[in-house]
Amino acid sequence: MLKPLLLIFSIFLFYGSYAQVSILSSSLSSYNVTANSVIQSSVSNTAANAQIIIEAQITNAANEVLVLVRSEPIVLHVGLNVFGPHNIRIQQTQIGSSPQAKFIETQHRLPSGNYNHCIKVIPVAGVEEPDEYCNQINAEEDGFLYLVNPIDFDTIDTKRPLLLWMHSEPFNLLSQGEFFKMTLVALDDNQTAQEGITTNSPLLMKNYLTRHELMYPFDSEELEEGKRYGWQVQKISNGSVINQTESWEFVLAKKEDPIDHLYVQLKPKSEGKFYEVQNERIYFRFDEKYNSQDIKLKIITDQGEKLDVSVDNLKENSSANRSAGYNKYILDVGPMKLKQGYYKLEATNEKSEKFLLNFHMH
């Protein structure tokens, strides 16, 4: 019976009364994640020497354990104890199975996001109550999130723009409860893009983005010509914005009435160049030495077929009456349903003089 009593007495002499343990701090950097850095900590003991195990873990926003590290039993001395690679031996390291955990294992850093880092003192001998210290780590500053196109203050010409953005890591590194959201709003006069994003009702709000490009949807309110729009992409974690791009703006160009070509002059001989038809109208002129009350028009295809042109399709320009000299006309070829290709316009006046023009239909 003497030996057991001596053993109990020796333990009591070493540890004395129960230690009063308090974890003061830990110093984990989001870009240096190893077994030793995760477990590094400072622990205060205000009573007697004790024996403890230090356990540390990193969890993500969904409370999933990504890394767990446990030390071998160590002596906790009276006073301040700083634990690190110099005085701790690692007994166990566990890495989770998620993409985030595997990223940490290979890259030794945290993907962008919010994490909890917790240190726990587990009593072995001489400690009555365990202690735990947790610290939140925001690793967003180690990643990037930005808009690409349309660029800030850009003028676009389509009502269904392709919205491009970029972030630093694969989408599969998002934990449960994390996602990216795109918001687009119409801007009021003198309103900045950030003010609009903050206060205006969204025209487009797309959650759970899984690609870096989004075509403006058909079922969203149509963008208006001449109006300004603001847009932004945010990273959401458990309902809170943890990172976001700048707010950019663009304007949808206001399409003016197309400017018609200058009136092209018909000539007695065909030239090699072609008049490009716009808006299914040909704007032409021919100069005469006398007043011509009537002209006849034909369109000749590239196969030599001659098509009569109704005079109803010929509109004299309102600013000029037919007279000797400079005469302008507008020929509407829309009703003729001409196919894409090359044609020739032939105009014959009352003196049977012919005037020609090569033209191209888009």
RAVEN-V498302 format. One record per residue. N is the residue number from 1. RES is the residue in one small letter. PHI is phi in degrees with one decimal (NA if undefined). OMEGA is omega in degrees with one decimal (NA if undefined). Layout:
BEGIN
<<N	RES	PHI	OMEGA> <N	RES	PHI	OMEGA>>
END
This chain:
BEGIN
<<1	m	NA	-173.8> <2	l	-72.1	-176.3> <3	k	-63.8	177.1> <4	p	-58.6	179.2> <5	l	-64.4	178.6> <6	l	-65.4	179.6> <7	l	-64.5	179.0> <8	i	-62.7	-179.2> <9	f	-66.5	-179.6> <10	s	-67.4	177.4> <11	i	-63.0	-180.0> <12	f	-63.8	178.8> <13	l	-66.1	-176.7> <14	f	-73.2	-175.1> <15	y	-94.5	179.6> <16	g	61.1	176.9> <17	s	-76.2	-177.1> <18	y	-62.8	178.9> <19	a	-72.3	173.9> <20	q	-104.1	-168.8> <21	v	-103.5	175.8> <22	s	-145.2	176.2> <23	i	-80.5	-174.3> <24	l	-90.9	-174.6> <25	s	-165.7	168.4> <26	s	-140.4	-173.9> <27	s	-135.7	179.2> <28	l	-96.2	176.1> <29	s	-96.4	-177.0> <30	s	-66.7	-179.7> <31	y	-105.6	175.2> <32	n	-144.4	-175.0> <33	v	-111.4	175.9> <34	t	-133.1	178.6> <35	a	-57.1	-178.1> <36	n	-70.2	-177.9> <37	s	-73.4	-179.7> <38	v	-66.9	-174.0> <39	i	-93.7	-178.3> <40	q	-63.9	-174.3> <41	s	-163.2	174.5> <42	s	-119.3	-175.2> <43	v	-127.9	178.5> <44	s	-101.2	177.0> <45	n	-130.3	-174.5> <46	t	-101.5	-176.9> <47	a	-120.4	-173.4> <48	a	-127.7	176.4> <49	n	-56.5	-179.4> <50	a	-148.0	176.8> <51	q	-120.6	-174.5> <52	i	-138.7	167.0> <53	i	-120.7	176.5> <54	i	-101.7	178.2> <55	e	-121.6	179.9> <56	a	-132.3	177.6> <57	q	-148.2	174.8> <58	i	-118.1	176.4> <59	t	-121.6	179.4> <60	n	-94.1	-175.7> <61	a	-65.1	177.9> <62	a	-92.3	-179.7> <63	n	64.9	175.3> <64	e	-86.2	179.7> <65	v	-75.5	179.3> <66	l	-94.8	-178.8> <67	v	-138.8	173.4> <68	l	-132.6	-179.3> <69	v	-128.6	178.3> <70	r	-131.0	-179.4> <71	s	-87.7	166.8> <72	e	-72.6	176.9> <73	p	-55.9	-179.7> <74	i	-134.7	179.8> <75	v	-85.5	175.1> <76	l	-101.2	-177.3> <77	h	-81.0	175.1> <78	v	-68.2	-179.5> <79	g	105.2	-178.4> <80	l	-89.7	178.3> <81	n	-115.6	176.8> <82	v	-104.7	-176.1> <83	f	-106.0	179.4> <84	g	-166.6	-177.3> <85	p	-58.7	-175.8> <86	h	-74.9	-176.3> <87	n	-139.6	177.6> <88	i	-123.9	173.1> <89	r	-111.4	-176.8> <90	i	-80.4	178.0> <91	q	-93.5	-173.6> <92	q	-152.0	173.1> <93	t	-132.8	178.7> <94	q	-121.5	176.5> <95	i	-113.6	179.8> <96	g	-65.5	-176.4> <97	s	-101.0	-176.9> <98	s	-75.5	175.9> <99	p	-57.0	177.3> <100	q	-61.0	-178.7> <101	a	-63.7	180.0> <102	k	-66.8	175.9> <103	f	-62.4	178.5> <104	i	-62.4	-178.2> <105	e	-63.0	-177.2> <106	t	-88.4	-174.1> <107	q	-97.1	-178.4> <108	h	56.3	173.1> <109	r	-150.8	-178.9> <110	l	-88.8	169.7> <111	p	-62.6	179.2> <112	s	-60.6	-177.2> <113	g	149.8	177.7> <114	n	-105.6	-177.4> <115	y	-139.0	171.7> <116	n	-110.6	176.2> <117	h	-115.9	-175.8> <118	c	-121.5	174.5> <119	i	-111.7	-179.2> <120	k	-130.8	172.5> <121	v	-94.0	178.7> <122	i	-105.2	-177.7> <123	p	-66.7	169.5> <124	v	-113.1	176.6> <125	a	-156.3	174.4> <126	g	87.2	178.5> <127	v	-121.9	-177.3> <128	e	-87.2	-176.5> <129	e	-121.2	174.6> <130	p	-72.4	176.1> <131	d	-138.8	-178.8> <132	e	-139.1	-179.9> <133	y	-132.7	-179.7> <134	c	-124.6	-178.7> <135	n	-140.0	178.1> <136	q	-88.1	-179.8> <137	i	-116.5	175.0> <138	n	-103.3	-177.1> <139	a	-99.0	-177.4> <140	e	-64.6	-178.3> <141	e	-67.5	179.6> <142	d	-89.1	177.7> <143	g	-117.2	177.2> <144	f	-131.3	180.0> <145	l	-151.3	-176.6> <146	y	-152.6	175.7> <147	l	-85.2	-177.8> <148	v	-119.4	-173.5> <149	n	-158.3	4.8> <150	p	-68.3	-178.5> <151	i	-67.8	-177.1> <152	d	-59.5	-179.8> <153	f	65.4	178.9> <154	d	-74.9	172.2> <155	t	-110.5	-177.3> <156	i	-111.2	-177.0> <157	d	-123.8	178.2> <158	t	-127.5	179.7> <159	k	-82.2	176.5> <160	r	-127.5	-176.8> <161	p	-69.4	172.1> <162	l	-90.7	-177.4> <163	l	-94.6	-176.2> <164	l	-115.1	176.1> <165	w	-145.4	-177.0> <166	m	-152.2	170.1> <167	h	-141.1	-162.2> <168	s	-80.3	-170.5> <169	e	-132.0	179.0> <170	p	-61.3	-179.3> <171	f	-64.2	-176.9> <172	n	-73.1	175.6> <173	l	-85.6	175.2> <174	l	-71.4	175.5> <175	s	-89.8	177.9> <176	q	-58.6	-177.7> <177	g	91.8	176.9> <178	e	-108.7	176.9> <179	f	-163.1	177.1> <180	f	-105.2	-177.9> <181	k	-130.8	175.7> <182	m	-109.3	178.9> <183	t	-127.5	176.4> <184	l	-132.4	-178.0> <185	v	-131.5	169.2> <186	a	-81.6	-177.1> <187	l	-100.8	173.9> <188	d	-80.1	178.2> <189	d	-59.3	177.4> <190	n	63.6	178.6> <191	q	-98.4	177.8> <192	t	-76.7	179.1> <193	a	-62.1	-179.5> <194	q	-66.1	177.2> <195	e	-62.6	179.7> <196	g	-66.1	178.6> <197	i	-60.6	-176.0> <198	t	-75.5	-168.8> <199	t	-115.0	-172.4> <200	n	-88.4	176.0> <201	s	-70.8	-176.6> <202	p	-69.7	165.7> <203	l	-81.1	-179.5> <204	l	-140.1	171.8> <205	m	-136.7	-176.1> <206	k	-118.3	178.9> <207	n	-95.6	173.7> <208	y	56.0	177.2> <209	l	-65.2	178.0> <210	t	-123.6	175.8> <211	r	-138.6	-179.1> <212	h	-91.9	177.1> <213	e	-140.2	-179.9> <214	l	-143.9	174.5> <215	m	-79.5	-179.6> <216	y	-56.3	-170.1> <217	p	-70.5	176.2> <218	f	-65.7	-174.7> <219	d	-84.6	174.1> <220	s	-88.9	-179.5> <221	e	-57.2	-174.7> <222	e	-65.8	176.4> <223	l	-70.3	-175.8> <224	e	-106.4	178.3> <225	e	-62.6	178.0> <226	g	81.2	-176.7> <227	k	-102.9	179.8> <228	r	-92.9	-179.3> <229	y	-136.4	176.2> <230	g	-115.4	179.3> <231	w	-147.3	-175.6> <232	q	-160.0	172.7> <233	v	-117.6	-179.4> <234	q	-123.4	171.1> <235	k	-101.6	-176.1> <236	i	-110.2	174.8> <237	s	-134.3	179.8> <238	n	50.8	175.3> <239	g	87.3	-178.8> <240	s	-115.7	176.2> <241	v	-78.5	-179.8> <242	i	-108.6	175.3> <243	n	-162.5	-179.9> <244	q	-158.7	176.0> <245	t	-79.4	166.0> <246	e	-65.6	173.8> <247	s	-93.4	-179.9> <248	w	-109.7	176.8> <249	e	-130.3	172.6> <250	f	-144.2	179.8> <251	v	-128.0	175.1> <252	l	-85.3	-174.8> <253	a	-58.6	175.4> <254	k	-87.3	-176.0> <255	k	-80.7	177.3> <256	e	-81.6	174.1> <257	d	-57.6	-175.5> <258	p	-58.9	177.3> <259	i	-81.6	-177.0> <260	d	-73.6	176.7> <261	h	-60.0	169.1> <262	l	-63.0	-178.5> <263	y	-65.5	-177.7> <264	v	-85.0	-175.4> <265	q	-89.1	172.2> <266	l	-75.4	-175.4> <267	k	-129.5	-178.1> <268	p	-60.9	180.0> <269	k	-120.0	-179.7> <270	s	-71.6	177.6> <271	e	-101.4	-176.4> <272	g	-74.0	-177.3> <273	k	-82.3	-175.6> <274	f	-119.2	174.9> <275	y	-80.3	180.0> <276	e	-88.8	-177.0> <277	v	-76.9	174.9> <278	q	-122.8	177.5> <279	n	59.1	177.6> <280	e	59.3	178.7> <281	r	-130.5	175.0> <282	i	-113.1	179.9> <283	y	-102.1	-175.0> <284	f	-135.8	178.1> <285	r	-146.3	164.2> <286	f	-144.0	-173.7> <287	d	-99.3	-179.5> <288	e	-126.7	177.9> <289	k	-86.1	-177.9> <290	y	-144.6	-178.4> <291	n	-80.9	-179.8> <292	s	-103.1	-176.9> <293	q	-84.7	-175.3> <294	d	-149.0	172.7> <295	i	-132.1	177.3> <296	k	-116.0	-176.8> <297	l	-122.4	171.0> <298	k	-136.7	172.5> <299	i	-112.9	-177.3> <300	i	-109.6	-180.0> <301	t	-77.2	178.7> <302	d	-71.0	174.8> <303	q	-94.9	178.3> <304	g	90.6	179.2> <305	e	-73.7	-179.2> <306	k	-102.9	-178.5> <307	l	-112.5	177.2> <308	d	-72.1	179.4> <309	v	-110.0	178.8> <310	s	-67.0	178.8> <311	v	-66.1	177.4> <312	d	-65.9	179.4> <313	n	-84.4	-177.2> <314	l	-99.0	-178.5> <315	k	-118.2	177.2> <316	e	-75.7	179.5> <317	n	-60.1	-173.9> <318	s	-65.1	-175.4> <319	s	-92.2	-177.3> <320	a	-147.7	175.1> <321	n	-89.6	176.9> <322	r	-62.7	180.0> <323	s	-163.0	174.9> <324	a	-62.3	179.8> <325	g	109.6	-169.7> <326	y	-93.0	-178.7> <327	n	-121.5	-178.5> <328	k	-114.2	-179.4> <329	y	-137.7	175.3> <330	i	-122.5	178.7> <331	l	-106.8	177.8> <332	d	-90.7	-178.4> <333	v	-96.8	-179.5> <334	g	-55.8	-178.6> <335	p	-61.4	-177.9> <336	m	-84.2	176.5> <337	k	52.0	179.1> <338	l	-69.3	177.4> <339	k	-78.2	176.8> <340	q	-63.4	180.0> <341	g	156.8	-174.8> <342	y	-111.2	-176.2> <343	y	-139.2	176.1> <344	k	-133.9	175.1> <345	l	-97.6	179.4> <346	e	-119.4	178.4> <347	a	-115.5	-179.4> <348	t	-122.3	-179.7> <349	n	-91.4	-175.3> <350	e	-66.5	178.6> <351	k	-92.6	-179.8> <352	s	64.9	174.8> <353	e	-84.6	-177.3> <354	k	-101.9	176.3> <355	f	-130.7	-170.3> <356	l	-123.5	175.4> <357	l	-151.2	171.7> <358	n	-80.9	177.2> <359	f	-142.4	-175.9> <360	h	-125.8	175.5> <361	m	-97.8	178.7> <362	h	-74.4	NA>>
END
